[in-house]
Amino acid sequence: MSDFDFDAPPASPLAWMEAWFAEGDALDVPNPNAMYLATVDVDGTPSVRTVLRRGFDERGVVFYTNYESRKSLAMTASGRASVLFHWDQTDRQIRIEGRVSQVESEVSDAYFAARHPESQLGAWASQQSQSLPNRAEFEEEVEAMRAKFAGGAVPRPPFWGGYRVSLDAVEIWQGHPHRLHDRVRWTASGSGGFTSTRLYP
């Protein structure tokens, strides 16, 4: 959608987001689905980290993590998060701000079942964001989980699964030389649609 008209944006950002995600996924770069996830702790401390987009539709963008991690505790406390996608190769970015909710259990189950067996064991072994004396202790936990689930399928841990960030606000950004960029922001309306506005760069 390189011919996207920023002066006459569509009523919804969804089709354009899907097109840019597809173009980004096709880039010859590691983790083209990487996104920056920003949260605010209960004490007001901001934090940002990189996670991977594992789903997207009109309900929002999906990623997976430990429900007891720092990011999860922050999202539980505030109920909100912000996400940024940036692709240097195309000089584009997408920003999302929205409410956070856990994805359906069956969706998390299906994704976990498709993960590499070592990643499944790692999810069980990791007390994400907690203090770890040394790597050897973590590796011992992985081996303990390997023995525990030997010979069978590894179930999804009850403390691990997916989150969805809703599309309360979406901003599309196209870079241009000399910082003369294009920006459009959509804000979700109560009727289920969006209102849009062009922004100065």
Summary of the structure (lengths in Angstrom):
residues: 201
radius of gyration: 19.1
end to end distance: 19.6
largest distance: 59.9
contacts: 547
relative contact order: 0.19
helix: 28%
strand: 34%
